[in-house]
Amino acid sequence: MTSILEQQTTINNKLSHRFIALDPAGYFIIYVDREAEMLCAKHFTNTINEKGLAVDPETGKPFPTCGKVDREPTTVFQAKTAKELCIQILETSETCLVSKLDHAAYLGREFMRAEIALANGQDYIQD
């Protein structure tokens, strides 16, 4: 018999591989700063080209899907909780950094995962 945790893991792994249209308002790199005991989210701008790929607004070149991209974030957010981070980004930011509801939902899920990892001393890897 499959446990509920195994069922949830299977569903979530499958859903992580679906197509998602990118947000023209930009993207976030989420990480945990253990030393400061903070959740962090760096916001970066992007442009979506005619093929639906995120490209560097300055060069027009697509971002690589793996490896490091050397860019400066437009903003860096830090908070102790997922709720605090969501409020900073979605409610108090002067500019709209999230223009798609699915992106906002994704960020909320990821911020909660990062919060749980920080609280439990676990590694956090952004989905």
DOGU-799439 format. One record per residue: residue number from 1; x, y, z of N, C-alpha, C, O in turn. Coordinates in steps of 0.02 Angstrom, whole numbers, plus 50000, padded with zeros to 5 digits. Atoms other than C-alpha are relative to their C-alpha. Example, Ala and Ser with C-alpha at 12.3 -4.5 7.8 and 13.67 -1.06 7.14 Angstrom:
2
MIVO  resi    n.u    n.v    n.w   ca.u   ca.v   ca.w    c.u    c.v    c.w    o.u    o.v    o.w
MIVO     1  50045  49941  50000  50615  49775  50390  50045  50060  50000  50097  50059  50033
MIVO     2  49958  49941  49997  50684  49947  50357  49961  50055  50037  49986  50110  50045
//
This chain:
127
MIVO  resi    n.u    n.v    n.w   ca.u   ca.v   ca.w    c.u    c.v    c.w    o.u    o.v    o.w
MIVO     1  50042  49941  50000  50000  50000  50000  50045  50063  50000  50093  50067  50038
MIVO     2  49961  49939  50006  50067  50171  49951  49977  50050  50053  49918  50062  50062
MIVO     3  50016  49951  49949  50077  50300  50090  49978  50066  49968  49992  50078  49909
MIVO     4  50022  49934  50025  50000  50474  50072  50061  50041  49981  50059  50078  49932
MIVO     5  49939  49963  50016  50177  50547  50075  50028  49978  49933  50049  50020  49893
MIVO     6  49976  50025  50064  50229  50435  49930  49955  50024  49943  49979  50042  49889
MIVO     7  50047  49975  50050  50072  50483  49834  50011  50074  49986  50012  50095  49928
MIVO     8  49989  49928  50008  50102  50668  49864  50065  50013  49963  50067  50056  49919
MIVO     9  49935  49992  50033  50284  50653  49811  49995  49984  49926  50022  50020  49884
MIVO    10  50009  50019  50070  50235  50564  49650  49962  50055  49961  49982  50074  49906
MIVO    11  50039  49947  50033  50104  50696  49607  50042  50062  49991  50043  50090  49936
MIVO    12  49961  49938  50004  50219  50842  49647  50058  49994  49951  50072  50041  49915
MIVO    13  49945  50009  50048  50365  50769  49548  49974  50003  49928  50006  50033  49885
MIVO    14  50030  49998  50067  50251  50744  49397  49982  50072  49981  49997  50094  49925
MIVO    15  50020  49931  50014  50182  50922  49410  50059  50047  49991  50053  50098  49957
MIVO    16  49940  49958  50007  50357  50995  49424  50027  49998  49928  50068  50041  49910
MIVO    17  49974  50007  50069  50389  50939  49244  49951  50025  49947  49961  50014  49888
MIVO    18  50048  49974  50049  50238  51024  49163  50026  50065  49969  50072  50096  49996
MIVO    19  49983  49936  50032  50252  51172  49044  49970  50057  50040  49912  50054  50060
MIVO    20  50024  49939  49967  50237  51342  49127  50023  50059  49957  50082  50065  49942
MIVO    21  49982  49939  50036  50231  51504  49029  50037  50046  50049  50015  50056  50105
MIVO    22  49959  49957  49956  50363  51621  49099  49968  50067  50012  49929  50092  49972
MIVO    23  50027  49935  49979  50321  51782  49189  50041  50056  49969  50101  50060  49982
MIVO    24  49962  49944  50030  50370  51937  49088  50023  50051  50052  50066  50093  50036
MIVO    25  49978  49954  49948  50388  52031  49253  50067  49980  50031  50096  50018  50069
MIVO    26  49935  50022  49975  50544  51929  49293  49997  49934  50037  49945  49900  50037
MIVO    27  49995  50064  49964  50602  51782  49396  50038  50011  50065  50071  50063  50075
MIVO    28  49968  49996  49934  50667  51747  49572  50046  49941  50010  50031  49885  49991
MIVO    29  49956  50052  49974  50813  51649  49639  49990  50000  50076  50002  50050  50109
MIVO    30  50018  50006  49930  50762  51586  49811  50054  49959  50035  50076  49908  50010
MIVO    31  49951  50038  49962  50886  51530  49943  49992  50015  50074  49957  50062  50094
MIVO    32  50001  49992  49928  50910  51512  50130  50069  50025  50022  50120  49995  50003
MIVO    33  49938  49975  49970  51043  51616  50221  50000  49975  50072  49970  50005  50116
MIVO    34  50000  50032  49934  51077  51503  50370  50034  50044  50053  50011  50047  50110
MIVO    35  49964  49958  49952  51201  51622  50452  49955  50056  50026  49954  50069  50087
MIVO    36  50045  49946  49980  51074  51764  50454  49931  49973  50022  49890  50011  50047
MIVO    37  50065  50032  49986  50929  51641  50479  49943  50036  49963  49892  50053  49992
MIVO    38  50048  49963  50041  50835  51723  50336  49984  49960  49937  50025  49922  49911
MIVO    39  50019  50023  50067  50738  51671  50181  50017  50058  49953  50006  50116  49971
MIVO    40  49979  49947  50047  50802  51767  50029  49972  49985  49931  49965  49928  49910
MIVO    41  50024  50006  50069  50735  51800  49856  50030  50058  49960  50017  50116  49974
MIVO    42  49972  49950  50045  50832  51891  49720  49954  50005  49939  49938  49954  49908
MIVO    43  50042  49990  50059  50724  51966  49582  50044  50023  49942  50087  50066  49949
MIVO    44  49964  49982  50061  50791  51977  49404  49949  50015  49945  49897  49983  49941
MIVO    45  50043  49985  50057  50712  52056  49251  50015  49951  49944  50069  49921  49942
MIVO    46  49990  50039  50061  50691  51961  49089  49951  50025  49947  49904  50062  49962
MIVO    47  50046  49989  50056  50609  51977  48921  49982  49932  49974  50024  49887  49973
MIVO    48  50021  50064  50030  50509  51836  48843  50001  50009  49924  49966  50052  49897
MIVO    49  49996  49994  50072  50553  51810  48660  49942  49964  49965  49899  49935  49997
MIVO    50  50055  50029  50039  50440  51748  48519  49994  49925  50007  49942  49896  49992
MIVO    51  50002  50072  49988  50486  51567  48562  49978  49983  50071  49974  49925  50089
MIVO    52  50021  50011  49931  50430  51591  48743  50058  49990  50047  50048  49967  50104
MIVO    53  49941  50008  49958  50608  51589  48810  50016  50064  50037  50006  50119  50011
MIVO    54  49977  49942  49962  50672  51704  48946  50068  50020  49973  50114  49980  49968
MIVO    55  49937  49975  50027  50809  51813  48875  50023  50061  50040  49983  50096  50071
MIVO    56  49971  49942  49967  50926  51942  48946  49975  50063  49965  49984  50070  49905
MIVO    57  50027  49939  50032  50844  52113  48916  50054  50042  49967  50040  50079  49920
MIVO    58  49946  49961  50029  51015  52188  48877  50029  49969  49937  50046  50005  49890
MIVO    59  49967  50033  50057  51084  52058  48756  49951  49965  49953  49968  49953  49895
MIVO    60  50047  50038  50040  50927  51969  48693  50016  49926  49996  49981  49889  49961
MIVO    61  49980  50071  50001  51014  51802  48723  49962  49961  50054  49953  49985  50109
MIVO    62  50035  50042  49951  50919  51660  48808  50046  49984  50060  50106  49975  50052
MIVO    63  49963  50020  49940  50971  51619  48986  50013  49925  49996  49970  49888  49973
MIVO    64  49987  50072  50000  51056  51449  49003  49955  49966  50052  49937  49996  50103
MIVO    65  50043  50037  49954  50951  51315  49088  50038  49971  50059  50008  49951  50108
MIVO    66  49959  50021  49943  51095  51261  49199  50065  50040  50001  50085  50069  49951
MIVO    67  49939  49959  49991  51251  51341  49265  49983  50068  50027  49924  50086  50034
MIVO    68  50009  49935  49969  51276  51512  49338  49992  50054  49947  50026  50054  49896
MIVO    69  50009  49941  50042  51213  51671  49257  50025  50060  50040  50000  50072  50095
MIVO    70  49970  49944  49964  51315  51823  49306  49962  50064  49986  49977  50100  49938
MIVO    71  50041  49940  50007  51185  51961  49327  49987  50029  50069  49990  49994  50120
MIVO    72  50018  49967  49938  51141  52087  49460  49925  49999  50008  49888  50014  49961
MIVO    73  50072  49999  49989  50969  52068  49538  49974  50072  50003  50011  50118  50020
MIVO    74  50031  49934  49994  50848  52215  49530  49986  50015  50073  49990  50072  50094
MIVO    75  50016  49992  49929  50802  52186  49712  50017  49934  50036  50011  49880  50007
MIVO    76  49990  50059  49958  50849  52067  49853  49953  50008  50061  49956  50058  50096
MIVO    77  50047  50001  49944  50714  52024  49980  50025  49951  50052  50052  49899  50036
MIVO    78  49983  50044  49945  50747  51949  50152  49945  50002  50052  49916  50055  50065
MIVO    79  50053  50004  49950  50624  51889  50283  50011  49938  50043  50049  49893  50025
MIVO    80  49996  50057  49955  50606  51769  50428  49949  49946  49982  49959  49888  49998
MIVO    81  50053  50048  50017  50447  51688  50360  49978  50007  49928  49991  50057  49895
MIVO    82  50027  49999  50068  50365  51644  50196  49947  50054  49992  49944  50088  49941
MIVO    83  50053  49949  50003  50217  51756  50236  50031  50070  49995  50008  50110  49955
MIVO    84  49967  49935  50001  50332  51904  50270  50031  50014  49931  50027  50070  49905
MIVO    85  49969  49993  50066  50424  51874  50105  49947  50013  49947  49956  50056  49904
MIVO    86  50055  49989  50048  50260  51862  50007  49973  50071  50006  49959  50104  49956
MIVO    87  50027  49932  49990  50198  52025  50084  50048  50052  49972  50027  50100  49940
MIVO    88  49951  49953  50027  50360  52114  50040  49996  50004  49924  49996  50059  49895
MIVO    89  49998  50004  50073  50354  52057  49859  49933  50018  49968  49930  50057  49920
MIVO    90  50065  49994  50033  50168  52054  49821  49958  50059  50024  49913  50082  49988
MIVO    91  50043  49948  49973  50095  52189  49933  50034  50067  50011  50002  50119  50008
MIVO    92  49968  49937  49984  50227  52319  49973  50051  50023  49950  50077  50079  49956
MIVO    93  49952  49980  50051  50342  52322  49823  49969  50055  49957  49911  50051  49938
MIVO    94  50025  49944  50039  50326  52484  49724  49984  49981  49928  49939  50010  49897
MIVO    95  50012  50023  50069  50335  52395  49556  49973  49929  50002  49986  49891  50048
MIVO    96  50029  50067  50005  50241  52240  49501  50054  49951  49977  50076  49953  49920
MIVO    97  49947  50047  50016  50370  52101  49508  49973  49931  49981  50011  49887  49961
MIVO    98  50033  50063  50018  50244  51960  49478  49937  50018  49963  49893  50052  49990
MIVO    99  50059  49981  50040  50117  51974  49338  49955  49941  49984  49904  49949  49950
MIVO   100  50040  50059  50015  50050  51796  49331  49981  49965  50065  50022  49957  50110
MIVO   101  50024  50033  49939  49944  51708  49462  50037  49934  50014  50051  49918  50071
MIVO   102  49965  50063  49989  50031  51541  49434  50070  50013  50028  50096  49973  50066
MIVO   103  49934  49982  49974  50198  51627  49468  49995  50018  50074  50037  49998  50114
MIVO   104  50010  49982  49930  50131  51702  49631  49988  49937  50042  50016  49931  50097
MIVO   105  50013  50063  49963  50066  51530  49685  50064  49959  50008  50078  49932  50061
MIVO   106  49936  50036  49998  50233  51450  49641  50046  50031  50053  50076  49995  50093
MIVO   107  49957  49967  49951  50327  51580  49744  49977  49984  50071  50018  49970  50114
MIVO   108  50025  50016  49934  50214  51550  49894  50019  49929  50021  50040  49918  50078
MIVO   109  49981  50070  49985  50246  51362  49884  50075  49996  50015  50095  49964  50063
MIVO   110  49928  50004  49991  50433  51386  49866  50023  50035  50064  50068  50011  50099
MIVO   111  49982  49966  49938  50443  51512  50008  49984  49957  50061  50022  49956  50109
MIVO   112  50017  50046  49945  50353  51387  50122  50051  49943  50004  50071  49924  50059
MIVO   113  49950  50054  49999  50473  51249  50071  50066  50026  50030  50098  49991  50069
MIVO   114  49938  49971  49973  50621  51365  50109  49993  50013  50075  50040  50001  50113
MIVO   115  50012  49987  49928  50544  51414  50277  50006  49935  50040  50037  49934  50093
MIVO   116  49997  50065  49966  50523  51231  50326  50072  49975  50002  50094  49948  50053
MIVO   117  49931  50021  50002  50701  51192  50272  50042  50040  50050  50084  50011  50085
MIVO   118  49963  49958  49952  50769  51339  50373  49985  49978  50072  50030  49970  50113
MIVO   119  50020  50018  49932  50670  51288  50529  50027  49931  50020  50042  49920  50079
MIVO   120  49980  50068  49985  50723  51106  50516  50073  49985  49985  50095  49928  49992
MIVO   121  49929  50011  50014  50905  51131  50467  50012  49958  49938  50064  49926  49932
MIVO   122  49994  50041  50061  50875  51047  50298  50026  50043  49942  50023  50105  49945
MIVO   123  49980  49965  50061  50945  51092  50128  49938  50022  49962  49886  49988  49964
MIVO   124  50055  49976  50043  50832  51194  50014  50027  50006  49929  50078  50038  49917
MIVO   125  49984  49994  50071  50840  51174  49825  49936  50022  49965  49884  49989  49970
MIVO   126  50059  49972  50034  50721  51281  49722  49977  49953  49945  50018  49928  49906
MIVO   127  50030  50042  50051  50602  51181  49612  49994  50038  49936  49970  50011  49886
//
